[in-house]
Amino acid sequence: MATTAVPSRRRTNALRRRNTLLGWSFIAPNFIGFALITMVPIVLLFYMAFTDWNALGTPHWTGLANLERLARNTIFRASVAQTFYYAIPHVILTGAIALGLALLLNQKLRGVAFFRAAAFFPYITSIVAIAIVWNLLFSQDYGPIDAALRFLGVAHPPGWTVSSDWAMPALIIVGTWREMGYYMILFLAGLQTVPSELYEAARVDGASAWNRFWHVTWPLLRPTTFFVTVMLSIQSFKIFDLIQVMTDGGPGTSTYTISFFIYNRTLGTNSTGEFGYASAASLILFVICLVFTILQFIVNQQSDLVKPWWSPLVLVVGLAFFGLAVAAFSLGRPLGLGWVEYLGLFCVCFVFAMGQSVFLRRRADSAGRRQR
């Protein structure tokens, strides 16, 4: 009996080792590629941000000197404000329009496949071709958009990409038009996982279309909405390609974003070759994306938890402090308090919200164990 058990255990262990090696052989190429192309550069970024390096010589440690230079750089301060100016409206508009299109194209309509493909097509179109076409549409002299505005009675239509005031709204319009189809597909996939029986039960109970959306569709669409919001936020804060091909950061520096500032310092036509300085700007962009991603994780985690009525106020106040910090930093002058003080208050709210989220989750888990 014992002699048969030992070979059986050996065969089981050998099979387990073989399956483990087989699994690693499948994921190793992707993992190695991720480590070499993504993880290693990110780790090096954290070091280079605190050095003086021109990509040719040996990096020299400078501590916080690069961050101090960025704080005094008026172009970088403006690029931070313009990054938020692009990202926030772009996230809201793209997400709302993508959800609306998904709800519309989830219906049983004739030719619905064609309209889905037409909405998605701009996302896979060359960004250069999109920029050329939209620059023609926005042209002051022969563009149909300004011509239509003049026909409607607007005596002085916007200058769009040649105007410092209207260049960024033009980029937001083009960015929303280009990307709404991709996120529409994601929302559409989420909508098709909602059981039709729930809609039928809601109709039987006399629920209106709005009530069906608010009480059935929206709660079940929350995981998709969370994914879309995170991906869309990161993509919006990192915007570069559209600016590069449509406005090249102009007029002047009115469409500079953090990504374009980094490019212009390293590889652009006016490059200074300060890779350490640009790495410090990249570090700030990384922190912004990380903070907003964590905030969205906190909101998503608390969505299904029983929480005090005042709990959302912590994030709202924290975001208000963050907005004041960005405004004070961009203007280069205090707004009641300096940007460092506002940023400190935001960090306090941020830490409190994280602790609150952990506490609420543990309380919900303990309540669930007691019920079992």
C-alpha positions in Angstrom: 0.0 0.0 0.0 2.8 2.4 1.0 4.9 1.4 -1.9 2.2 2.3 -4.4 1.5 5.6 -2.7 5.1 6.9 -3.1 5.2 6.5 -6.9 1.7 8.0 -7.2 2.9 11.1 -5.1 6.0 11.4 -7.3 3.9 11.3 -10.5 1.6 13.9 -9.0 4.6 16.2 -8.1 6.2 15.6 -11.6 2.9 16.5 -13.3 2.5 19.6 -11.1 6.1 20.7 -12.0 5.5 20.1 -15.7 2.3 22.1 -15.6 4.0 24.9 -13.8 6.8 25.1 -16.3 4.3 24.9 -19.1 2.4 27.8 -17.7 5.5 29.9 -17.2 6.6 29.1 -20.8 3.3 30.7 -22.0 3.5 33.9 -19.9 7.3 34.3 -20.0 7.5 36.1 -23.4 4.9 38.6 -22.4 6.4 39.1 -18.9 9.9 39.5 -20.3 8.7 42.0 -22.9 6.8 44.0 -20.2 9.8 44.0 -17.9 12.2 45.2 -20.6 10.0 47.6 -22.4 7.9 49.0 -19.5 9.1 48.1 -16.1 12.8 48.8 -16.5 12.3 52.2 -18.0 9.8 53.1 -15.2 12.4 52.2 -12.6 15.1 54.1 -14.4 12.7 57.1 -14.6 12.6 57.4 -10.9 16.4 57.6 -10.8 16.9 59.9 -13.8 14.3 62.4 -12.5 16.9 63.3 -9.8 19.9 63.6 -12.1 21.4 65.9 -14.7 21.7 63.7 -17.8 21.8 64.5 -21.5 21.5 60.8 -22.7 25.2 60.7 -23.7 27.3 61.3 -20.6 27.1 59.9 -17.1 24.1 61.0 -15.0 25.0 63.3 -12.1 22.8 63.2 -9.0 21.2 66.6 -8.4 18.5 65.7 -5.8 15.4 67.9 -6.0 17.0 70.5 -8.4 14.9 69.3 -11.4 11.7 69.6 -9.5 12.6 73.0 -8.2 13.4 74.1 -11.8 10.0 72.8 -13.0 8.2 74.7 -10.2 9.8 77.9 -11.5 9.3 77.2 -15.2 6.3 79.2 -16.4 5.9 77.0 -19.5 5.7 73.9 -17.4 3.2 75.5 -15.0 1.0 76.4 -17.9 1.3 72.9 -19.4 0.0 71.4 -16.1 -3.1 73.6 -16.3 -3.6 72.9 -20.0 -3.3 69.1 -19.3 -6.2 69.3 -16.9 -8.0 71.7 -19.3 -7.9 69.0 -21.9 -8.3 65.9 -19.7 -11.4 66.8 -17.6 -13.8 67.9 -20.4 -12.5 65.1 -22.6 -13.2 62.4 -20.0 -16.7 63.7 -19.3 -17.7 64.3 -23.0 -16.1 61.1 -24.3 -17.6 58.9 -21.6 -21.1 60.4 -21.8 -21.3 60.3 -25.6 -19.8 56.8 -25.7 -22.4 55.6 -23.2 -25.2 57.3 -25.1 -24.1 55.7 -28.4 -23.8 52.3 -26.8 -27.4 52.6 -25.4 -28.7 53.6 -28.8 -26.8 51.0 -30.8 -27.7 48.2 -28.3 -31.2 48.4 -29.7 -32.5 46.1 -32.5 -32.3 48.6 -35.3 -31.9 48.0 -39.0 -28.3 48.5 -40.1 -27.0 48.7 -36.5 -23.8 46.9 -37.4 -23.0 49.6 -40.0 -23.5 52.4 -37.5 -21.4 50.6 -34.9 -18.5 50.2 -37.4 -18.9 53.8 -38.5 -18.7 55.1 -34.9 -15.6 52.9 -34.3 -13.8 53.7 -37.5 -12.2 57.1 -36.5 -10.4 55.3 -33.7 -8.4 53.1 -36.1 -7.9 55.9 -38.7 -4.4 57.4 -39.0 -4.0 60.3 -36.6 -2.2 62.3 -39.3 -5.1 61.9 -41.7 -7.5 62.9 -39.0 -5.4 66.0 -38.2 -5.3 67.1 -41.8 -9.0 66.7 -42.4 -10.0 68.5 -39.1 -7.5 71.4 -39.8 -9.2 71.9 -43.1 -12.6 71.8 -41.4 -11.5 74.4 -38.8 -9.9 76.7 -41.4 -10.9 80.3 -41.1 -10.8 81.0 -44.8 -12.5 78.0 -46.4 -13.5 75.7 -43.5 -17.2 74.5 -43.5 -17.5 74.9 -39.8 -16.8 78.7 -39.8 -18.9 79.0 -43.0 -21.8 77.4 -41.2 -21.4 79.7 -38.2 -21.4 82.7 -40.5 -24.5 81.4 -42.1 -26.2 81.2 -38.7 -25.3 84.8 -38.0 -22.0 84.6 -36.1 -20.1 87.6 -37.3 -16.7 86.6 -35.9 -16.5 82.8 -35.7 -13.7 81.2 -33.6 -10.2 81.0 -35.0 -10.0 77.4 -33.7 -6.4 76.0 -34.2 -4.9 79.5 -34.9 -6.5 81.0 -31.8 -4.9 80.7 -28.4 -8.4 80.7 -26.8 -10.0 78.1 -29.2 -7.1 75.7 -30.0 -7.6 73.5 -26.9 -11.5 73.3 -27.4 -10.8 72.3 -31.0 -8.5 69.5 -29.8 -11.1 68.4 -27.2 -13.7 68.1 -30.0 -11.4 66.1 -32.3 -10.2 63.9 -29.4 -13.8 63.1 -28.3 -14.9 62.4 -31.9 -11.9 60.1 -32.4 -12.1 58.0 -29.2 -15.8 57.8 -28.4 -16.3 54.8 -30.8 -13.7 52.7 -28.9 -15.3 53.3 -25.5 -18.7 52.8 -27.1 -17.6 49.3 -27.9 -16.6 48.7 -24.3 -19.9 50.0 -23.0 -21.7 47.9 -25.6 -20.0 44.8 -24.4 -21.0 45.7 -20.8 -24.6 46.3 -21.8 -24.9 42.9 -23.5 -24.0 41.2 -20.2 -27.1 42.7 -18.5 -29.8 39.9 -18.3 -32.9 40.8 -20.3 -35.1 39.3 -17.6 -34.3 42.2 -15.4 -35.6 44.7 -18.0 -38.7 42.6 -18.4 -39.4 42.5 -14.7 -38.9 46.3 -14.5 -41.4 46.8 -17.3 -43.9 44.6 -15.6 -43.5 46.7 -12.4 -44.2 49.8 -14.5 -40.7 51.3 -14.5 -40.0 54.1 -17.0 -37.1 54.0 -19.4 -35.1 56.3 -17.1 -35.9 54.2 -14.0 -34.8 51.1 -15.9 -31.5 52.8 -16.8 -30.9 54.2 -13.3 -31.8 51.1 -11.3 -30.9 48.2 -13.7 -28.5 49.3 -16.4 -26.3 51.7 -14.4 -25.6 49.5 -11.4 -24.7 46.5 -13.5 -22.6 48.6 -15.8 -20.5 49.9 -13.0 -17.5 47.6 -13.6 -17.4 48.6 -17.2 -17.8 52.3 -16.3 -14.9 51.9 -13.8 -12.6 50.4 -16.5 -13.6 53.0 -19.1 -13.0 55.9 -16.7 -9.6 54.7 -15.6 -8.4 54.0 -19.1 -9.9 57.2 -20.5 -8.4 59.3 -17.7 -4.9 58.0 -18.2 -5.1 58.4 -22.0 -6.4 62.0 -21.6 -3.6 63.0 -19.2 -1.0 61.6 -21.5 -2.4 63.3 -24.7 0.4 64.0 -27.1 -0.1 62.7 -30.7 -3.2 64.8 -31.5 -1.4 67.9 -30.3 1.7 67.1 -32.2 0.0 66.7 -35.5 -2.7 69.4 -35.2 -1.2 72.4 -33.4 2.5 71.4 -32.5 1.8 73.0 -29.1 0.7 76.3 -30.6 -0.4 78.9 -31.1 2.6 79.9 -28.9 2.4 77.5 -26.0 -1.4 77.5 -25.7 -1.8 73.8 -26.3 1.3 72.6 -24.4 0.6 69.6 -22.1 2.9 67.8 -19.8 3.6 65.1 -22.5 4.3 67.7 -25.1 6.6 69.6 -22.7 8.5 66.4 -22.1 8.8 65.7 -25.9 9.9 69.3 -26.6 12.7 69.0 -24.0 14.1 65.8 -25.4 13.3 65.1 -29.0 11.4 68.1 -30.3 12.7 70.7 -32.7 13.6 73.0 -29.8 15.1 70.1 -27.8 17.6 71.0 -25.1 18.6 67.3 -24.5 17.8 67.5 -20.8 16.6 64.0 -20.3 17.0 64.2 -16.5 14.9 67.4 -16.5 12.2 65.8 -18.7 12.2 62.7 -16.5 11.3 64.8 -13.6 8.3 66.1 -15.6 7.4 62.5 -16.5 7.5 61.6 -12.8 5.0 64.3 -12.1 2.7 63.1 -14.9 3.1 59.5 -13.5 2.0 60.7 -10.0 -1.0 62.6 -11.4 -2.2 59.5 -13.3 -1.5 57.3 -10.3 -3.4 59.5 -7.9 -6.5 59.8 -10.1 -6.5 56.0 -10.7 -6.4 55.3 -6.9 -9.2 57.9 -6.4 -11.3 56.0 -8.9 -10.5 52.7 -7.2 -11.7 54.2 -3.9 -14.9 55.5 -5.4 -15.6 52.1 -7.1 -14.8 50.2 -3.9 -17.2 52.3 -1.8 -20.0 52.2 -4.3 -21.6 49.0 -2.9 -20.7 49.6 0.8 -22.9 51.0 3.5 -21.2 54.3 4.4 -22.0 57.5 6.3 -23.8 60.3 4.3 -20.8 62.6 4.6 -18.2 60.2 3.2 -18.2 61.5 -0.3 -17.5 65.0 1.0 -14.0 63.9 1.9 -13.2 63.3 -1.8 -15.1 66.3 -3.0 -13.2 68.6 -0.6 -9.9 66.9 -1.5 -10.5 67.4 -5.2 -11.3 71.1 -4.5 -8.0 71.5 -2.7 -6.2 69.7 -5.6 -7.9 72.1 -8.1 -6.8 75.1 -6.1 -3.2 73.6 -5.9 -3.1 73.3 -9.7 -4.5 76.8 -10.2 -2.0 78.4 -7.8 0.8 76.4 -9.3 -0.2 77.4 -12.9 -0.6 81.1 -12.0 2.6 81.2 -10.0 1.0 83.0 -7.1 -1.0 82.0 -4.0 -4.7 81.8 -4.0 -5.3 82.5 -0.3 -2.8 79.7 0.4 0.2 78.5 -1.8 0.0 75.5 -4.0 2.2 73.5 -1.6 -0.3 74.1 1.3 -3.3 73.1 -0.9 -1.4 70.0 -2.1 -0.8 69.1 1.6 -4.5 69.5 2.4 -5.3 67.3 -0.6 -2.9 64.6 0.7 -4.6 64.7 4.1 -8.0 64.1 2.4 -6.6 61.5 0.2 -5.1 59.5 3.0 -8.3 59.9 5.0 -10.4 58.6 2.1 -8.1 55.6 1.7 -8.3 54.7 5.3 -12.1 55.2 5.3 -12.3 52.8 2.3 -10.2 50.1 4.0 -12.3 50.5 7.2 -15.6 50.2 5.4 -14.5 47.2 3.4 -13.3 45.4 6.6 -16.6 46.2 8.3 -18.6 44.8 5.4 -16.4 41.7 5.3 -16.8 41.1 9.1 -20.6 41.6 8.8 -20.8 39.1 6.0 -18.8 36.5 8.1 -21.2 37.0 11.0 -24.2 36.4 8.8 -22.7 33.2 7.6 
